[in-house]
Amino acid sequence: MKFQEYPYVRPDLAALENRFRTLLDAFERAETLESAAAAFEAINAARVEVSSMLAIARIRHTIDTTDPYYKGEQEFIDEQSPVYQGLITDFYKSLIASTYRPQLEAQWGRQLFDAAELALKTFDPSIVEELKEENKKVSEYIKLVASARIEFDGEERTLSQLAPYLQSTDRDTRRRAADARYAFFESNEETVDAIYDDLVKLRTNIARKLGFRDFTALAYARMDRTDYGPEQVAAFRKQVLEHIVPVASALHERRRERLGLDKLRYYDGISFLSGDPKPKGDPAWIVERAKAMYADMSPETDEFFGFMLEGGLMDLESKKGKRVGGYCSFIGTHKAPFIFSNFNGTAHDVDVLTHEAGHAFQAYLSRDFAVPEYIHPTLDACEIHSMSMEFFAWPWMESFFLEDTAKYKFSHLAGAITFIPYGVAVDEFQHVVYANPEMTPAERKAAWRDIERKYLPNRDYDDMPFLARGGFWHQQQHIFKSPFYYIDYTLAQICALQYWKRANDDRGEAWASYVTLCRAGGSESFTSLVRLAGLRSPFEDGCVSSIIGDIDGWLRGIDDKAL
């Protein structure tokens, strides 16, 4: 059955609650371990049914945000998901208090119970209305960005469709495209500021109602960070500032020189005067080569990608009304991952396909876990799978980029390094914002600009007032939709770069470690999964400095001006 044929029925939450309460009562009253385990499994089966319907509705809504039916379903989800979350919270309470906890923990693993204990701190019936409002505000932002219709070169385009012009070798085209992009955000500046202001205050109020000192502490609990906190993340940002920012700055200077510019401007995002590397075919051509790549990569990836193609489990091309960005979802009733992206004719198409395929491959290998929490790990570990898959795909990049393969590899690895300072900047910004929830929009923008200067000293906005006053973050969806998520990309990138090095030394050993990591799903915490894979934790002092030298050496060994 293809995804388009998957049946969708709006969950009857009243009926679900009755069923859920009956199962929960059976779990709490169980007189034997066997009957408790049976009730536990029945509760999880009910959860999978509901989460699958919610996933299908969300996917179909993001594919076409103008579809009135699935727009209505998304509104229903925004309204009712806090109610469903309340049922899960009651389940977690029973799980933690169970007489059979030691035996269940031995059978299902400690991670579920650690996550349950954290989750109990993040919900109370008194915050349901605020959670509903938070969902609505996030959807309002997503819909606003998806609604962009930008006139450019005589044609109406979405933000994703504008992206290729931002990588034009013609500087005036890049400038006009960047100006068109930021004109959209500037024209909606007050609206976006108001949405974010509401979100900050809502989230702060929720946190205080739950007994947290601020939203930051609540956000870490929401993200199941059982084994590290803001202090460890701050120490990691310090490693980045000391060891990666200088390398990233040198890479930007090399880029300025090979572009022959006096200085890099906000519209100079390209890497090469001869043009940034692009895949040499259309989306169907890319998918055919991806199919051949995954068939060659390993038996596991061959089986996985065949499953995705046969099930129609990818929606890759950009189109009007489609949400921007990319993601991977999972439909439990069909044990099926789903890949969503917006191809735009740039190298990003290959990057996003391999990236989201990394998420989907992990979910495919973990699909038989009976505990829903174990299908995916926490988001920090999730991104190891995706970013590492981008590097494991390197031996096949010639089939996508042909004569531009060396150019692609240089820009891909350099981009991984230059991304990390931006990622930690986004994280530090959110720590500042939620520590000071009464900041005005202007003060938030000023704070962002100060943080940019710290981690991204090469940025020059002197002729773009919107960016100069600190508006760049308005386009970063994670800040609105998934607060404090973005640091996960940087933590995972450090792990993925370790895989890049290990694959160069012994690809077989590196791949075996990666498959082991994927099969473990979410059955362990982030640092435990890192240990399981034989990787160094990004929080470990000296981790960043231990890998940046090899990468910097490889990049310095490339004559980038000849590419």
N, C-alpha and C positions, 0 to 999 in steps of 0.2 A: 504494500500500500504506500502511495506517495503522500507527502506532507499535505498537498492540496486536498487529499481525500480524507485526511484525519477528521473524524467527527468532532464537532464542538458543541457542547451543551453548557449553558450558563449554570455554574454550580448552585444548587439549592442549599443555601447556607443554613436555613432553618432545619431542613431534613438532616443535613450534615451534622449540625450541632446535636440533634437528638441521637443520631447514630454514634457520634463521637463520645457523648456522655455515657451511653450504654457500654461502649467498649472500655472507656476509662474506669467506669465502675467495676467492670469485670477484672480489669488489671489490678485495681486497688484491693479488691476482695479475694483475689486469687489465693487458694489454699495450698497450691503446689507451684514449684518453679515452672513446670511444664505449662500449666494454665496461664501463669503470668506471661511466659514467653509467647504463648499463642495469642493472647490479647495484645501484647506489644506488636506482634507482626501484623495483626488485623488493623491496628491503629495506623501503622506505617503504610499499609495498603490503601487505607482511606485517604491519607495525606497525599500519596502519589496520584490518586485519581483527581483530587482537587488541584494540586500544583500543576498537573499536566494540562488541565483546562485553562488555567490562568496563563500558562506558558504559550499555548496555542493562540489565545486571544491577544496577548501582548505582541507576539511575533506578527500576526496578521495586521494588527493596528500599526506597527512601526513600518511594515512594508508599504502601507497606504494610509497615512494619517488622515486622509480626506474621506475614507470609507465610513459612512454614517453608522453602519451596524457595529463595526469593531471600535469605532470611536465611543459608542455607547457602552460597549463591553469594557473598554479601558476605564471609562468613568465609573462603571460598576466596581471594577477592581480597586480603583483609588478609594472608593467609598467603603468597600467591604473588607479589604485585606487586613485592616487593623482588627476587625472582628475575628477573622480567621487566625490572626496572630495570637489573639487572646486564647483560643482553643489550644494552640501549640504550647502556650505558656502554662496552661493547666496540665497538659501532658508532661511537660518538663518538671513541674512541681511534684507530680505523682512519681515520676521516674526517680528523682533525687531522693524522695522519701521512702521508696519501696523497700520492703523487708528483704527483697531478693536482690538488692543493688549489688552486693559483692559478686554474686553469681552472674548477673546480667552484665556487669562490667567486665568480668572475665570472658564472657561469651562475645560481647559486642565491642569491647575496647573502651578505654578510659576517655578518649577524646569526646565521645558523645556526651558523657556526663559533665566534663569540664565545660563544653559548649552550652549545655543546658543550664548549668549554674550561672554562667555569664548572662545567658538570655533572660533568666528570671529577674536580673537586675535592670533589664531594658524595657520591661513592659508592666503596665498596671492599667486596669480598666479606666482609671481616671484620665488617661492621656489619649483615649481612642479618638475623640473629636480633633485633637491637635494632630494626631497621626494622619487622619483623613485630610486635614487641611494641608499638611506637609506634602502628601501625595499629589494633591490638586495643584499646588504651586510648582512642583517639579514638572508635572505634565504640561502646565501652562508655559514653562520655559521651553520644553522640548518642542511643543507645538509651534511656538513663536519662531524658533530657529528653523524648523522644517518648513515653515510657511514662506521662507525667503524666496522672492522672485526678483532676480537682479537683471536688469537690462544691460547686456554687454555685447558689443560688436553686432548690434542689430538683432539679438535673440535673447529671449527670457531664459535665465539659468538659475539653478539652485546653487547653494554654497558649494556642494560637492562638485557640481559641473563646472564651477569657476576655477577649481583647483589646477587643472592643466595650464591655464593662463598665468598662474602664479609661478610656474616653472618654465616660462617661455625664455628663449635665449635673447629675445628683444627686451631691453630694459624698460622701454616705454610701455610695452604690453604688460609687463609684470607690475609696473607702478599703477597703471590704470586698473588692473584686476585687483590689486591690493586695496586701492582707494575705493573701488566698488564694494569690496567685501566689508571694509571697515565703515563705509558710509551706511551700510545696513545696520551694523551694530550701533553706530553713533545715533542713527535716527530712532533706535529703540533703546537708547541708553537709559532714559528715565524709567522705562518699563522694566528693563532687566535689573536695574538698581533696586526698584521697588520689590520685585519678586525675591531678590536675594536678601534684602532687608527683612522681609517677612519671614523668609526661611531661617535666617539667623536668630531672630527673636522667637519664632516658634520652637526651634530646636533647643534654644537656651531654656525656654520655659518648660519644655518636656523634661530636660535634664534635671532641672531644679525640683520639679514635682517628684521625680524618681529618687531624689536624694543625692545626685551628683553635684560636685562643685561647679561644673560647667559642661558644655556639650562635648568638649574634647574627650573627657573621661567616658561619657556615654557612647561616643562614636567608636572608641577603641573596644568597648564591650560589644556594641552592635556588630563589629567586624570579627568577633571571636578571637581577639588577640589575647590568648591565654598565657603567652610566654614572653611578652615584651610590652613595654609601654612608651610614653612620650620621651622619657629620659634616654632610652636606647636609640630611639629614632633621631633625637637631637645629636647624639654622639655620632651616628651614621652620617648625618648631614655635615658634621664637622670634618669627617674623613673625606667627604666629597669636596668640600670647600678647599681642603688642603692639597688633595692629590689629583682630583679630576678637573676642577675648574681651570688650573693652569694648562693642562693638556688640551681641554676643550677650547680655551682661548687661543692657544697656538694653532689649533685646527682651523678656527675661524680666520686667523691671520693668513694661513696658507691659502684658504679659499679666497680671501680678498686679493691676494697677489695673483693667483691664477685667473681670477676674473678681470684683473687689470683695473681695479677700482681704487679711488683715493680712500674711500671708506664704505663699509657695508651699510645699506639702509634697510628699512623695515620691509621693503619689497624685494630685497636681494637674497631670496631663499634658495636660489639654484646653486649647484656645486661646480658646473663646468660651462665654459663659453660655448663649447661644441654641443651643449644640451645635456641635461641630466639623463641617465639611462632610463629607457622605457621598454616595456615588453613589446616584442615585435609582432604582436597580433591582437585580435579582438578578444573579448571575454571568453567566447567558446574555445578559441585557440589556446588561451591560458589554461582553461580547465582540462583540455585534452593533454596538455603537457604536464599538468599537475597529476593527472591520472597515471601517466607513464612514470613520473618521478616516484610516486608513492608505491607503485608496483615494484619498482626497482629498489626502493629504500629498505624495505623489510617485509616479511610475510604479514606482520601485524598491520602495517600501514596500507598494504595492498587490500587486505580484507576491509579495513575501516573505510577507505576512500570509495571502494566499490559500493559499500553500504550507503554512503552519503549520496552517491550519484543515483543509485537505484531508487532511493527513497525521495528524491527531489528535495533534499534537506539543505539546500543552499539557495539564498537569494542574494546575488552578488552585484548586480548592476544598479547604478544610480538612476533615479527617475523622479519626476515631480511628485510631491506628496510623500515621498519616502523619508523616514527619519535619517538624519546624518549619522555618520560613524559606523562602527562595526561591533559585533558582539557574538557570543556563542550562548545558546540556550540549550535546555535539555527537557525532553518530553518523556517522563518516566513510564507512562503506560505503554509506550512503544520502544522504550530503551534507546531513544534516538536523540543524538545531538542535532542542533540546527545552527548553521553559519549564516550570519547576516553581514553584508558589507555594502559599500558604495564604490564600485570600480569607477575610475575617472581617467584612465589612459596613462597613468604614471606608474613608476616603480612601486608606488603604494599598493597597486593592485596585487602584485605578487607578495609583497610584505604582509598585507592584511589577510590574504588567503592562507599563507603558511602560518601566520600568527593565530588566526582563529581556528585553523586546522589543528594546531597544537592543543588548544583548549578542547576541541571536539574529540581528538584522538585520546586524550586523557579520560574524558567522560565515557568514551566508547569502551576503553579498557576497564573502567570502574563501574560499568553499567549494571553489573549483577550484585552490587552491594545491596543488602536488604535494608540498610539504614539510609534514609534519604540524605542525611547530613554528610555521608561519605562519598556520594557521587562526585561532588566537587570538593576540593580542599578550601581553606580560607583563601581570600583573594590574592594575598601575597604569594602563596605557593602556586596558585592557579597560573600566575603570570610567568612562573619559571617554565611551565610546559609550553606556553605560547612563544615566548621570546627565544627559548632554546631551539624550538622547531625551526625558527627562521634561520638559525645557524646550521642546524643539521641538514637543511636543504641546500647549502652552498654548493656541493658537488654537482648539482643539477641546474644551477643558475644559467649555464650557457644555453640550455634549451629554451629559456625565456628571453635572454638578453643578447644572445649571439655575440657579435663583435664588441658589445658594450659590457661584457661580463666583468672584466677587470675594473672597469669604472663603477659598476654596480657594487662589487664587493668592497671597494675602497669607501664609497659613499655610505654603504650600509653599516660598516663597522665604525666609521667616523661618526655617523649619525647616532649610533648607540651610545657613544661617549658624550657627544654634545647634548644628547637628550637628558642625561642624568642630572646636570645642574638645573635644567628647567623643571624636572620632576620634583626635586627637593625644594625648589622655589615655590611651586604650587603647594607643597605640604607645609612649608614654614608660613606661608600666607594664611592658610586655614588655622594654624595654631594661633597666629596673631589675632585673626578675626574673632574666633570663638573665645579667646581670652578677654576680648574687649567688645562684647556684643552691642554696646551702645554707640560704637563708631558710626559716623555719618558715611554715606556713600563716597563723599569726597575724601574722607580720611582713609577709607579702605583702599581707594585707588592710590593715594599717596603711599600707603604702606606697601602695596604691591610694587610700586615703582622703586621704592628703597630696596626691596628684596631682589628685584630684577638687577639693580646695579651691583648688588653683592655677588650673585651667582652667575649673572649673564652680562658682564661688563661691556660686551661688544655691541649691545643693542643701541641703535641710534634712531630716535623718534623726533628729531628737532623740526621736521616739517610735516608731522602728523599729530595734530593737537590731541585727538582722541586717545592715541597710544601714549603720548607724552604725559598726559595727566593720569595714566595708569589704567587704561581700559582694556588691555590685552586679555585679561583673564575672563572677560565677559563671554568669550567663545569657548571656554573650557568646560564642557558639559559636566565632567566629574565633580567640579566644585559645587554645582547645583544638585546633581542627581545622587552622587555617591561621595559624600564628604569624607575626607581623609583616606580615600581609596588610592589616590595618585602615587603616594610613596611606595605602594606595592610594586608599581612598574620599575622603580629604581632598585628596590631590593632584589627583585627577580632578575633585573638586567645584570646585576653583579653575579648572580648565580649562572645566568645564561652565558656570560662571558667566560666563566670558568669552564663551561661545557665547550665553548669555542676552542679554548686552549687544550682541553683534554681530547677533543676530537682530532685536533692536529697531531697530538702525540700518539693516540691509540683510539681510533674511531670505534672499534668493536667494543672496547671497555666502556667508552663514553656512552654509546647507544644502549648497552645493557643496563647501565646505571639509570639512564633516562626512562627506559621502559619500566624498570622497577619503581621509579618514582611515580610514573603515571598510574601503574596498577594499584599503588597504595591509596590513590584518591585522597579523600579527606579523613582518613582513619587516624592521622597523627596531626599534631600541631606544626606550625611553620618550621620552627627550628629543629623539631624531631624529623620532619621530612628531609630537611637539608642534610642532617646527619645520616639518614638512611641512604641518601644518594651519594654520600661521601664527598659532599661539598663543604666549603667553609662558610660559616654564617656571616652575612654582611655586617652584623653587629660586633663581630670579633675584631678587636683592635689589630690592625695590620692586614685585614682581609683586602681592603681596597688597594692598598699599596702593593700587595702581592701579585695582583693581576695587571695593574695599569702599565707596568713597565714593559711586559711582553707585548701588549696591544700597541702601546706607543711606539715600540721598536718596529713592529710589523708595519704600522702606518708610515713611519719615517722612512722605511725601506722602499716605499712606493714613490716613483717619480710622478706625482699627481699632475704636474704641468704637461706631461706627455699624454695624459688620458683624454 
